[in-house]
Amino acid sequence: MSKFSTLIVFGFFLSIIASSCKQHQDARKPISQTSGSFMKKSIARNKKLVASEETEIEALIKSNPNVKYIASKKGYWYTYETKNEIDSLTPKKGDVAFFDYEIKDLKGAVIYSELELRPQIYYVDKQNIMMGLRDGIKLMRKNEKVSFLFPSNMGYGYHGDDKKIGTNQPLICTVTLRDFKSEAVYKKESEAQLKAIPAPAKQETKAVIKPKDTITQ
């Protein structure tokens, strides 16, 4: 066999080995579990969940015909318990909001009391809070009190809060917006308050005469 023939045979065997290795490697690749049918089922489940929660909330609203609820564009409902008819300003990004709130389930049972949750200091649109509150606070004027009906996707969603709020739980949040101001003003006021705090008074030290230091005449 000539050297040329030997090289051809050698190359043929190398190609077989390489092909075998490639097939082996391909077989070890993970198989994707994502499929069109899976996504369709997930979307269908979510739609069913949303519809079920909306039915619960609508039943609550109908059970209180004397209370006027407003439907927001974001998919929640709210009613004013105290309304500020004088001011027109509402919190916006760059403001700091000071508010109190309590959380109940749709049956009215308290999950978190206002006392447990106070005080709330919120940098508008810069902190991670409940999605419904993030939007709802920006609708409020100073000193207003508003009750929000949040479906679970505007609350704590599928995971809940890992404490008292369960999976996919709609919520009633009653919020009182005490005040809001710009971050710059809040920073200046905080710095002024710190400067106004008196430094701790220095304690006077008195000399103590130990028995061995007693002077005798």
C-alpha positions in Angstrom: 0.0 0.0 0.0 1.3 3.4 -1.0 1.8 6.2 1.5 -1.0 8.1 -0.2 -3.4 5.2 0.2 -2.4 4.9 3.8 -3.2 8.5 4.5 -6.7 8.1 2.9 -7.5 5.1 5.0 -6.2 6.9 8.1 -8.3 9.9 7.3 -11.3 7.8 6.8 -11.0 6.2 10.2 -10.5 9.7 11.8 -13.7 10.9 10.2 -15.6 7.9 11.5 -14.3 8.5 15.0 -15.1 12.2 14.8 -18.6 11.5 13.6 -19.1 9.0 16.4 -17.9 11.5 19.1 -20.2 14.2 17.7 -23.3 11.9 17.8 -22.4 11.0 21.4 -22.1 14.7 22.3 -25.4 15.6 20.6 -27.2 12.8 22.4 -26.1 14.4 25.7 -27.7 17.9 25.0 -30.7 18.7 27.2 -34.0 18.5 25.6 -36.1 21.8 25.8 -39.4 21.4 27.7 -40.9 24.6 26.4 -43.6 24.0 23.8 -46.5 25.9 22.3 -49.1 23.7 24.0 -47.4 24.3 27.4 -47.6 28.1 26.9 -51.2 27.9 25.8 -52.1 25.9 28.9 -50.3 28.4 31.2 -52.1 31.3 29.6 -55.5 29.5 29.9 -54.8 28.8 33.6 -53.9 32.5 34.3 -57.0 33.7 32.5 -59.2 31.4 34.5 -57.5 32.6 37.8 -58.0 36.2 36.9 -61.7 35.6 36.0 -62.3 33.8 39.3 -60.7 36.6 41.3 -62.6 39.3 39.4 -65.9 37.4 40.2 -65.0 37.4 43.9 -64.3 41.2 43.8 -67.4 42.0 41.8 -69.5 40.0 44.3 -67.9 42.1 47.2 -68.7 45.4 45.3 -72.3 44.3 44.7 -72.7 43.4 48.4 -72.0 47.1 49.3 -74.3 49.0 46.9 -73.8 52.2 49.0 -70.1 52.3 48.4 -69.0 53.7 45.1 -66.0 51.9 43.6 -63.9 53.1 40.7 -62.3 50.7 38.2 -58.7 51.6 37.4 -57.1 51.0 34.0 -54.5 48.8 35.8 -57.1 46.1 36.8 -58.0 47.0 40.4 -60.8 48.9 42.1 -60.8 51.6 44.7 -63.1 53.8 46.8 -62.5 57.0 48.8 -63.1 56.9 52.5 -61.7 60.4 53.0 -61.4 62.7 49.9 -59.3 65.9 49.6 -61.3 68.2 47.4 -58.9 71.1 47.8 -55.4 70.0 46.7 -54.7 68.7 43.2 -51.1 67.5 43.6 -50.4 63.7 43.8 -47.1 61.9 44.4 -44.8 61.4 41.5 -41.3 59.9 40.8 -38.8 62.0 42.7 -41.1 62.4 45.7 -41.1 60.7 49.1 -44.5 59.5 50.3 -45.5 59.0 54.0 -48.5 56.7 54.5 -50.2 54.2 56.7 -52.1 51.2 55.6 -53.6 47.9 56.6 -54.2 44.7 54.6 -57.3 42.5 54.8 -58.6 39.5 52.9 -61.8 39.9 50.8 -63.9 38.7 53.8 -62.6 41.7 55.9 -60.3 39.7 58.2 -57.2 41.7 59.1 -54.0 40.2 57.8 -51.7 43.0 58.8 -52.9 45.9 61.0 -51.9 49.5 60.4 -50.0 49.4 63.7 -47.9 46.4 62.4 -47.0 48.2 59.2 -46.3 51.7 60.3 -44.5 53.9 59.5 -44.2 53.7 55.7 -41.7 55.9 53.9 -41.7 55.3 50.2 -39.5 56.7 47.5 -42.0 56.9 44.7 -41.2 54.5 41.8 -37.8 53.8 43.2 -38.6 51.1 45.7 -39.9 47.6 45.3 -43.4 47.5 46.9 -46.7 45.8 46.0 -47.6 46.6 42.4 -51.1 47.8 43.3 -49.8 50.2 46.0 -47.1 51.5 43.6 -49.8 52.6 41.2 -52.5 53.5 43.7 -50.5 55.9 45.8 -49.9 58.1 42.7 -53.7 58.6 42.5 -53.9 60.0 46.0 -53.8 63.5 47.4 -52.5 64.5 50.8 -54.6 63.3 53.8 -56.8 61.1 51.6 -57.9 57.6 52.8 -58.6 55.1 50.0 -59.6 51.4 50.1 -58.2 49.4 47.2 -59.4 46.0 46.0 -56.4 44.3 44.5 -56.5 40.9 42.6 -53.5 38.8 43.3 -51.5 39.9 40.3 -51.5 43.4 41.7 -50.6 42.1 45.2 -48.2 39.3 46.0 -49.0 37.0 43.2 -48.4 33.3 43.1 -45.8 33.2 45.9 -47.6 35.3 48.5 -45.4 37.0 51.0 -44.1 33.8 52.6 -45.7 34.8 55.9 -49.4 35.7 56.2 -50.5 36.3 52.6 -51.2 33.1 50.7 -50.8 32.0 47.1 -52.9 34.0 44.6 -54.7 35.9 47.3 -56.8 39.0 46.4 -56.4 41.8 49.0 -58.2 44.9 50.5 -55.6 47.6 51.2 -56.8 50.7 53.1 -54.2 53.5 52.7 -53.9 56.9 54.3 -51.5 59.2 52.6 -50.3 61.5 55.4 -47.9 63.6 53.3 -45.4 63.7 50.5 -42.6 65.9 49.5 -39.6 66.0 47.1 -36.6 64.0 47.9 -34.5 67.2 48.0 -36.8 68.7 50.6 -36.9 65.5 52.6 -33.1 65.2 52.6 -32.7 68.8 53.8 -35.2 68.3 56.6 -33.6 65.1 57.7 -30.2 66.7 57.8 -31.5 69.7 59.8 -33.2 67.3 62.3 -29.9 65.5 62.8 -28.0 68.8 63.5 -30.7 69.8 66.0 -30.1 66.7 68.1 -27.9 67.8 71.1 -24.7 66.0 71.6 -24.7 63.7 74.6 -23.6 65.7 77.7 -20.1 64.8 79.0 -20.2 63.1 82.3 -18.2 64.7 85.0 -15.6 62.5 86.6 -15.0 62.7 90.3 -11.8 61.8 91.9 -12.1 58.7 94.1 -9.7 58.4 97.0 -8.8 54.8 97.5 -8.0 53.4 100.9 -4.3 53.2 100.2 -4.3 56.8 99.1 -5.8 58.1 102.3 -3.6 60.7 104.0 -3.0 60.3 107.7 -1.5 62.9 110.0 
